[in-house]
Amino acid sequence: MYSDHEFDPVTPEELAERARDEELARRIRREVRRMQSGEADADLAADAEREAAEREERERHERRERRRRSSALWQLVSGSILVREGSGEYYRYLICIAAMFFLSIVVLFTSLHLDMRCSRLEAEVQLLRERAYRFESERFRRTSRTAVGEELRRRGIDLVDPLSPGRLIEE
């Protein structure tokens, strides 16, 4: 054979294809030997059993999924209850319930707002009562006998007490 390191008539693709062909031929021979010895029948039976078990598991899973989808809670959560047959007649009731929920929320927030306003007004009334008590005490202080006497003396008027003594009136 001619050995030239620069020129090789077999390309790397041809070498890879030859290796694949040889591997395929080995597999075929091995499978033919297995078929003749009877090992393949046992493997085929095991494969059939495994496929049957997988099919049964898949069917069980599908039944479980159908049962889950048919439950009322799942239909309510997913919203599929709205597209079921016969559910169209209940739409107006659902809309009425939703409107009542909305109205309840509005009433709740309105009552909370009014309660806060009432609390503010009560605090304001308390401040006004305190101010009224202070004004009343100031007025009492200004209209006491000594204050009136001082004011009259400042103006040059004499304060004269009544001649008859005061009496206590009992109930």
C-alpha positions as CSV (number, residue, x, y, z in Angstrom):
1,M,0.0,0.0,0.0
2,Y,1.1,3.5,-0.8
3,S,1.8,5.5,2.4
4,D,1.7,9.2,1.8
5,H,1.0,11.2,4.9
6,E,-0.2,14.2,2.9
7,F,-2.8,12.4,0.8
8,D,-5.3,10.0,2.3
9,P,-8.0,8.8,-0.2
10,V,-10.5,8.0,2.7
11,T,-12.1,11.1,4.1
12,P,-13.0,11.4,7.8
13,E,-16.7,11.2,6.9
14,E,-16.2,7.9,5.1
15,L,-14.3,6.6,8.2
16,A,-17.2,7.6,10.5
17,E,-19.7,6.0,8.2
18,R,-17.7,2.8,8.1
19,A,-17.6,2.7,11.9
20,R,-21.4,3.2,12.1
21,D,-21.9,0.4,9.6
22,E,-19.7,-1.9,11.6
23,E,-21.5,-1.1,14.8
24,L,-24.9,-1.7,13.2
25,A,-23.7,-5.1,11.8
26,R,-22.5,-6.0,15.4
27,R,-25.8,-5.1,16.9
28,I,-27.7,-7.0,14.2
29,R,-25.6,-10.1,14.8
30,R,-26.0,-9.8,18.6
31,E,-29.8,-9.5,18.2
32,V,-30.0,-12.5,15.8
33,R,-28.1,-14.6,18.4
34,R,-30.5,-13.4,21.1
35,M,-33.5,-14.3,19.0
36,Q,-32.2,-17.8,18.3
37,S,-31.4,-18.4,21.9
38,G,-34.8,-17.2,23.2
39,E,-33.6,-14.3,25.3
40,A,-35.4,-11.9,23.1
41,D,-38.8,-13.5,23.9
42,A,-38.3,-12.8,27.6
43,D,-37.3,-9.2,26.8
44,L,-40.3,-8.8,24.6
45,A,-42.6,-10.1,27.3
46,A,-41.0,-7.8,29.9
47,D,-41.4,-4.9,27.5
48,A,-45.0,-5.7,26.9
49,E,-45.6,-5.9,30.7
50,R,-43.8,-2.6,31.2
51,E,-45.9,-0.9,28.4
52,A,-49.1,-2.3,30.0
53,A,-48.1,-1.0,33.4
54,E,-47.3,2.4,31.9
55,R,-50.6,2.5,30.0
56,E,-52.5,1.5,33.2
57,E,-50.7,4.3,35.1
58,R,-51.4,6.8,32.4
59,E,-55.1,5.8,32.4
60,R,-55.2,6.0,36.2
61,H,-53.7,9.5,36.0
62,E,-56.2,10.6,33.4
63,R,-59.1,9.3,35.5
64,R,-57.7,11.2,38.5
65,E,-57.4,14.3,36.4
66,R,-60.9,14.0,35.0
67,R,-62.3,13.5,38.6
68,R,-60.3,16.5,39.8
69,R,-61.6,18.6,36.9
70,S,-65.2,17.5,37.6
71,S,-65.1,18.6,41.3
72,A,-67.2,21.7,42.0
73,L,-64.3,23.3,44.0
74,W,-61.9,22.9,41.1
75,Q,-64.5,24.3,38.6
76,L,-65.1,27.2,40.9
77,V,-61.4,28.0,41.2
78,S,-60.5,27.5,37.6
79,G,-63.6,29.3,36.3
80,S,-64.7,26.4,34.2
81,I,-68.0,26.4,36.1
82,L,-69.0,29.5,34.1
83,V,-68.7,27.7,30.7
84,R,-70.6,24.6,31.7
85,E,-73.9,23.8,30.1
86,G,-76.9,25.2,32.0
87,S,-74.8,27.7,34.0
88,G,-75.9,30.6,31.8
89,E,-79.1,30.9,33.7
90,Y,-77.2,31.6,37.0
91,Y,-75.1,34.5,35.6
92,R,-77.6,37.1,36.8
93,Y,-77.5,35.6,40.3
94,L,-73.7,35.7,40.3
95,I,-73.8,39.3,39.1
96,C,-76.3,40.2,41.8
97,I,-74.0,38.6,44.5
98,A,-71.0,40.4,43.1
99,A,-72.9,43.7,43.2
100,M,-73.9,43.0,46.8
101,F,-70.3,42.3,47.7
102,F,-69.3,45.6,46.1
103,L,-72.1,47.5,47.9
104,S,-71.1,45.9,51.2
105,I,-67.5,47.0,50.7
106,V,-68.7,50.6,49.9
107,V,-70.9,50.7,53.0
108,L,-68.1,49.4,55.2
109,F,-65.6,52.0,54.0
110,T,-68.3,54.8,54.3
111,S,-69.1,53.7,57.8
112,L,-65.4,53.7,58.7
113,H,-65.0,57.2,57.2
114,L,-68.0,58.5,59.2
115,D,-66.7,56.9,62.4
116,M,-63.4,58.6,62.0
117,R,-65.2,61.9,61.3
118,C,-67.4,61.4,64.4
119,S,-64.2,60.8,66.5
120,R,-62.7,64.0,65.2
121,L,-65.8,65.9,66.0
122,E,-66.0,64.5,69.5
123,A,-62.4,65.6,70.1
124,E,-63.3,69.0,68.8
125,V,-66.3,69.2,71.1
126,Q,-64.1,68.2,74.0
127,L,-61.7,71.1,73.2
128,L,-64.7,73.5,72.9
129,R,-66.0,72.4,76.3
130,E,-62.6,72.9,77.9
131,R,-62.4,76.4,76.3
132,A,-66.0,77.1,77.6
133,Y,-64.9,76.1,81.2
134,R,-61.9,78.4,81.0
135,F,-64.0,81.3,79.7
136,E,-66.6,80.7,82.5
137,S,-63.9,80.7,85.2
138,E,-62.5,83.9,83.7
139,R,-65.9,85.5,83.6
140,F,-66.5,84.4,87.2
141,R,-63.2,85.8,88.2
142,R,-64.0,89.1,86.6
143,T,-67.5,89.4,88.1
144,S,-66.6,88.5,91.7
145,R,-67.4,91.0,94.4
146,T,-63.8,92.1,94.9
147,A,-63.3,92.5,91.1
148,V,-66.5,94.6,90.8
149,G,-65.4,96.6,93.9
150,E,-62.0,97.3,92.4
151,E,-63.5,98.4,89.1
152,L,-66.0,100.7,90.8
153,R,-63.2,102.3,92.9
154,R,-61.1,102.8,89.8
155,R,-64.1,104.7,88.3
156,G,-64.7,106.6,91.5
157,I,-67.9,105.0,92.5
158,D,-68.5,103.7,96.0
159,L,-69.8,100.2,96.5
160,V,-72.7,100.2,99.1
161,D,-73.8,97.0,100.6
162,P,-77.5,96.5,101.3
163,L,-78.7,97.2,104.9
164,S,-80.5,94.0,105.4
165,P,-78.3,90.9,105.9
166,G,-78.5,88.2,103.3
167,R,-80.6,85.2,104.0
168,L,-80.1,81.6,103.0
169,I,-82.9,80.1,101.2
170,E,-83.3,76.4,101.9
171,E,-85.3,74.0,99.9
